[in-house]
């Protein structure tokens, strides 16, 4: 992945981390394709910027993912970077039988969506010099939040999927994992101003500094997420799990 001049597709770019990444990649000289379910939100992301283009996408619909990939490649054959960012997070109580609709929607959006979109674009990306796939996981991939078990599980799965994809595509497409901590975004109600969460602007500053490195690291870790990412490696998983999930 180059430090400028890429054509980058970002899913979930109508708000939060996706919107902030789109604007910052554009500011450094990349062409940015923003995708999501709401065109009005995508156009708000774009504003009056050139070299930014909006595409409607329902990442939970496999037929729409396939049709979307063809539309994007027809309009922008220079596409060389995919950022799988779209995701949802729902609280769940696993202590009793419940409606599993939230769990199923989370798996469809957070795991099947990136897998399907990657599958639709991987052969094209493999033909492009400097190509990259960026999968956004979470610190909760490494130490789960027990009130959001399916979200945490999908992010663990995205981590494993990314490791496998990196191995298979070595030498053809760089595969990068971006691992956010708890960030002040609209992912859950009230999260944009929640005390103790990392301000979005600070998070993006650290992330973009790492994307500016050559070569770009295979794992993008801000300092604040390392307490989760390194917990098992450093022999403090149980203690960190207890701190994150007090009884």
DATA-V658248 format. One record per pair of residues at least 6 apart in sequence whose C-alpha atoms are under 8 Angstrom apart, sorted by sequence separation. I is the first residue (numbers start at 1). J is the second residue. D is the distance in Angstrom with one decimal. If there is no record, write none. Layout:
# DATA-V658248
{{I	J	D} {I	J	D}}
This chain:
# DATA-V658248
{{12	18	5.5} {13	19	4.4} {25	31	7.8} {26	32	6.1} {36	42	7.0} {46	52	6.1} {58	64	6.3} {59	65	6.0} {73	79	7.0} {125	131	5.9} {169	175	7.6} {185	191	5.7} {186	192	5.4} {191	197	7.8} {210	216	6.6} {211	217	7.6} {231	237	4.7} {11	18	6.8} {12	19	7.6} {13	20	7.9} {25	32	7.2} {35	42	7.0} {46	53	7.4} {57	64	6.7} {58	65	6.9} {125	132	7.5} {145	152	6.4} {166	173	7.8} {184	191	5.4} {185	192	4.3} {210	217	7.1} {10	18	6.5} {34	42	6.5} {46	54	7.8} {57	65	6.9} {144	152	5.2} {166	174	6.8} {183	191	7.7} {184	192	4.2} {185	193	7.9} {13	22	6.8} {143	152	8.0} {144	153	7.5} {166	175	5.0} {183	192	7.8} {184	193	6.0} {211	220	8.0} {231	240	6.7} {22	32	6.3} {92	102	7.8} {165	175	6.9} {166	176	7.8} {184	194	6.5} {210	220	6.7} {43	54	6.7} {57	68	6.6} {92	103	8.0} {141	152	5.4} {10	22	6.9} {22	34	7.1} {42	54	6.0} {56	68	7.9} {90	102	6.5} {140	152	5.2} {141	153	6.6} {228	240	7.3} {55	68	7.9} {90	103	7.8} {141	154	7.6} {162	175	6.9} {184	197	5.6} {207	220	6.7} {227	240	7.9} {138	152	7.8} {141	155	4.7} {142	156	6.6} {162	176	7.5} {183	197	5.1} {184	198	5.8} {207	221	7.5} {39	54	7.0} {140	155	6.9} {141	156	4.0} {162	177	6.8} {182	197	5.2} {183	198	4.5} {184	199	5.2} {185	200	6.8} {207	222	6.7} {39	55	7.3} {90	106	7.5} {140	156	7.5} {141	157	7.7} {181	197	8.0} {182	198	6.2} {183	199	6.0} {184	200	5.5} {206	222	6.1} {39	56	6.0} {55	72	7.9} {89	106	6.8} {138	155	6.0} {181	198	7.4} {183	200	5.9} {34	52	7.2} {38	56	6.7} {88	106	6.1} {137	155	5.0} {141	159	6.9} {159	177	7.3} {32	51	6.3} {33	52	5.7} {34	53	6.1} {35	54	5.9} {36	55	6.9} {37	56	5.4} {87	106	7.6} {137	156	7.4} {203	222	7.1} {14	34	7.6} {31	51	4.8} {32	52	4.8} {33	53	4.8} {34	54	5.0} {35	55	4.8} {36	56	5.3} {37	57	5.1} {183	203	7.3} {4	25	8.0} {13	34	5.4} {14	35	7.4} {30	51	7.6} {31	52	6.0} {32	53	6.5} {33	54	5.9} {34	55	6.2} {35	56	5.6} {36	57	4.9} {37	58	5.4} {88	109	6.9} {114	135	7.9} {137	158	6.1} {8	30	7.0} {10	32	7.4} {12	34	7.6} {13	35	5.8} {14	36	6.3} {23	45	7.3} {33	55	7.2} {35	57	5.8} {36	58	6.6} {37	59	8.0} {87	109	5.9} {88	110	6.7} {136	158	7.9} {137	159	6.3} {6	29	7.9} {7	30	5.9} {8	31	6.2} {9	32	6.0} {10	33	6.2} {11	34	6.2} {12	35	6.0} {13	36	6.2} {22	45	7.8} {23	46	7.6} {36	59	7.6} {86	109	7.3} {87	110	5.0} {135	158	7.3} {180	203	8.0} {4	28	6.2} {5	29	5.7} {6	30	4.9} {7	31	4.7} {8	32	4.8} {9	33	4.6} {10	34	5.2} {11	35	4.7} {12	36	5.0} {14	38	7.2} {86	110	6.9} {4	29	5.3} {5	30	4.7} {6	31	6.2} {7	32	5.8} {8	33	6.0} {9	34	6.0} {10	35	6.1} {11	36	5.9} {12	37	8.0} {26	51	7.3} {4	30	5.5} {5	31	7.0} {7	33	7.5} {9	35	7.3} {15	41	7.2} {19	45	5.8} {26	52	7.4} {198	224	8.0} {14	41	4.8} {59	86	7.7} {135	162	6.9} {14	42	4.7} {13	42	6.5} {14	44	7.5} {15	45	7.4} {84	114	5.7} {14	45	6.1} {13	45	7.3} {82	118	7.9} {133	173	7.1} {135	175	7.7} {137	177	6.7} {138	178	7.6} {139	179	5.9} {179	219	7.5} {110	151	7.7} {131	172	7.5} {132	173	5.2} {133	174	6.3} {134	175	6.0} {135	176	6.3} {136	177	5.9} {137	178	6.1} {138	179	4.6} {139	180	6.0} {140	181	7.8} {176	217	7.2} {177	218	6.3} {178	219	6.0} {179	220	6.1} {180	221	7.2} {181	222	7.9} {131	173	5.1} {132	174	4.5} {133	175	4.9} {134	176	4.6} {135	177	5.0} {136	178	4.7} {137	179	5.1} {138	180	4.9} {139	181	5.2} {176	218	4.4} {177	219	4.8} {178	220	4.7} {179	221	5.7} {180	222	7.3} {107	150	7.2} {111	154	5.8} {130	173	7.2} {131	174	6.3} {132	175	5.6} {133	176	6.1} {134	177	5.7} {135	178	6.1} {136	179	6.0} {137	180	7.0} {138	181	6.2} {139	182	7.8} {175	218	6.4} {176	219	5.6} {177	220	6.1} {178	221	6.7} {179	222	7.8} {181	224	6.4} {81	125	7.5} {106	150	6.8} {107	151	7.6} {110	154	6.2} {111	155	7.7} {130	174	7.7} {132	176	7.2} {134	178	6.8} {136	180	7.5} {174	218	7.5} {176	220	7.3} {181	225	4.7} {60	105	7.9} {80	125	5.7} {106	151	6.3} {110	155	7.5} {127	172	7.9} {180	225	6.4} {79	125	7.4} {111	157	7.2} {126	172	5.6} {179	225	7.2} {103	150	5.8} {107	154	6.2} {111	158	6.5} {126	173	5.9} {60	108	5.7} {65	113	7.8} {69	117	7.2} {80	128	6.0} {103	151	7.9} {106	154	7.6} {125	173	7.0} {60	109	5.1} {80	129	7.6} {84	133	7.7} {36	86	7.8} {59	109	6.2} {66	116	7.9} {78	128	7.8} {80	130	7.1} {81	131	5.6} {82	132	6.5} {83	133	6.0} {84	134	6.1} {85	135	6.6} {62	113	7.7} {65	116	7.0} {66	117	7.3} {69	120	6.2} {80	131	4.7} {81	132	4.8} {82	133	4.8} {83	134	4.6} {84	135	4.9} {85	136	5.3} {60	112	7.6} {61	113	7.9} {65	117	6.1} {69	121	6.7} {80	132	6.5} {81	133	5.7} {82	134	6.1} {83	135	6.0} {84	136	6.1} {60	113	5.8} {81	134	7.5} {83	136	7.4} {59	113	5.2} {62	116	7.0} {66	120	6.3} {93	147	6.5} {59	114	7.9} {65	120	7.8} {92	147	5.6} {91	147	5.3} {92	148	5.7} {91	148	4.7} {92	149	7.0} {90	148	6.1} {91	149	7.8} {89	148	7.0} {90	151	7.1} {89	151	5.7} {88	151	7.6} {18	85	6.3} {17	85	7.9} {18	86	7.6} {9	79	7.3} {7	78	6.3} {8	79	6.3} {7	79	4.8} {8	80	6.4} {9	81	6.2} {10	82	6.3} {11	83	6.5} {12	84	8.0} {13	85	7.7} {6	79	7.5} {7	80	5.6} {8	81	4.6} {9	82	4.9} {10	83	4.7} {11	84	5.7} {12	85	5.6} {13	86	7.5} {6	80	6.4} {7	81	6.2} {8	82	5.9} {9	83	6.0} {10	84	6.4} {11	85	5.3} {12	86	3.9} {6	81	6.9} {8	83	7.3} {10	85	6.6} {11	86	5.1} {12	87	7.1} {1	81	7.5} {143	228	5.8} {139	225	5.8} {142	228	6.0} {143	229	7.6} {139	226	7.9} {142	229	5.6} {140	228	7.2} {143	231	7.6} {139	228	5.5} {142	231	7.6} {139	229	5.9} {142	232	7.8} {143	237	7.2} {145	241	8.0} {143	240	7.4} {144	241	7.2} {89	187	6.5} {90	188	7.5} {143	241	6.1} {88	187	6.6} {89	188	6.6} {145	244	6.8} {146	245	6.6} {145	245	6.5} {2	130	6.4} {1	130	4.8} {1	131	5.7} {1	132	5.7} {17	185	7.2} {16	185	5.0} {15	185	7.9} {16	186	6.3} {15	186	7.5} {16	187	7.5} {1	174	7.1} {20	200	8.0} {20	201	7.9} {17	200	7.2} {21	204	7.0} {16	200	7.6} {20	204	7.0} {24	208	7.6} {17	204	7.7} {3	211	7.0} {3	212	5.4} {3	213	7.3} {3	214	7.3} {2	214	7.6} {1	215	7.5} {1	216	6.7}}
